[in-house]
Amino acid sequence: MPPDPEHPRVGDEILLEIGPVAHGGHCVARWAGRVVFVRHALPGEQALVRLTDTRHDGFLRADAIRIDRADEARITPRCFHFGPGGCGGCDFQHATLQRQRELKAAVVAEQLRRLAGMDVPVTVEELPGTGDGFGWRTRVRWGLDAAGRIGPRATRSHDVVAVSSAAPCEIAAPGLSETAAALGVPPEVALERAQGATRGRDRGGVKLPEVNLVATGTAPLVLWKHDDVPTISEHAAGRDFRVRGDGFWQVHPAAADTLAGAVDDAVDGFLAPGGVAWDLYGGVGLFGAVLADRVGPSGTVVTVENDAPATALATENLDGLARIVGVTDRVEQLLEDADGPLGGTVDVIVLDPPRSGAGRVVCAAMTTRAPAAIVYVACDPAALARDTAILAEHGYSLDTLRAFDCFPQTHHVECVARFLPA
Ligand SMILES: C[S@@+](CC[C@H](N)C(=O)[O-])C[C@H]1O[C@@H](n2cnc3c(N)ncnc32)[C@H](O)[C@@H]1O
């Protein structure tokens, strides 16, 4: 029976012309007046798709299960787990790396057009050492399911995609999949898993334990929830940084260095020795180090981070480079305190918020401190575009934008944007 456009059902199969890429790792197609977000297709292709989600009024979700007219950049995905019904970690393994970067550039440009009303030419830059775009992810947080299997989650699901040496996660650094497949489960985690599964059934959802694996150059670090977390050393921007094993650090080996370089370029000409700079959402001080090098021992860097161990490490990592003021607080809260460390004026603000972005309160408050430049490092182009519009309302306009392919095979992209007083 052909699908009924009035009552579409999961599993219905439809032949579609695939339209442009959209934010989130899918393309947009249209069927019977509805929007269909299609995974595993490329713009301009013709594909048979299978509906995977029909719960929403405004749109449907689908997977391309047969390509009848292929884009010239389509390639055979390498990973066993990639494809309809498979892992949710990668979105674009079916396209060349060059096409992936073009898709990401289109998404960044489209978000800026739609949410900030700006036409900005965007190029996504390849990271040094990208190679074939596999084996780069040095940190993973994988789930443990009731059957004891470990791996990433399936698309829009809590189901674990079990990795093994025969079927590894192809973007994970060498050794992480093999380590995960051979892991014994500590007794307290096994207990938590059993309790979580029971409680989860009651609540209609299953919350299963997770494990962090970190590539260290020797044997991978394995961290369960109850483990003592060691501090490890990472290198970027010409120096070493101490970071907790489960703390935030860029997951691509070249990303921290590349982004630090981009931030350094962006502050060039706006920050002099003796100046004052803020590193908001500072982690262990990666961008704080760039700022400290610019202002020198007579200058000041305030680094703000809501995770106390990270602030402590940032203060240690930046020791001696400048006058360092490390504060553990929520950025939005600290900006409200007129007498606090973010109360006065500042030459340059660098911010690197989580995916949700800075938001209205933080954007508005930053502009009242009259910085010569605001440099915004963003992992979500939609949040960046929304905040670009807010900053413009408050007198700061987008001056330069660079984008980097820090997460090959996925839809994720990192941007470094500079805003100047209009
Ligand atoms: C994307 S990471 C950036 C870390 C650092 N800039 C780096 O590149 O290594 C965002 C950081 O912001 C912190 N964070 C999240 N929400 C925050 C908030 N409301 N206030 C302060 N820090 C926050 C997180 O703990 C995390 O370390």
The ligand as a Gaussian input file, in Angstrom:
#p B3LYP/6-31G(d) Opt

LIG

0 1
 C       33.454000      24.410000      25.199000
 S       34.216000      24.272000      26.782000
 C       35.573000      25.369000      26.552000
 C       36.745000      25.194000      27.460000
 C       38.021000      25.918000      27.056000
 N       37.785000      27.221000      26.503000
 C       38.842000      25.082000      26.106000
 O       38.878000      25.402000      24.919000
 O       39.462000      24.106000      26.527000
 C       33.086000      25.150000      27.754000
 C       33.477000      25.270000      29.206000
 O       32.510000      26.094000      29.860000
 C       32.200000      25.569000      31.123000
 N       30.849000      26.080000      31.426000
 C       29.657000      25.614000      30.999000
 N       28.661000      26.431000      31.389000
 C       29.243000      27.442000      32.079000
 C       28.740000      28.610000      32.711000
 N       27.432000      28.892000      32.717000
 N       29.618000      29.447000      33.305000
 C       30.941000      29.160000      33.318000
 N       31.476000      28.079000      32.723000
 C       30.641000      27.222000      32.107000
 C       32.335000      24.066000      30.975000
 O       32.649000      23.463000      32.217000
 C       33.488000      23.960000      29.959000
 O       34.730000      23.853000      30.613000

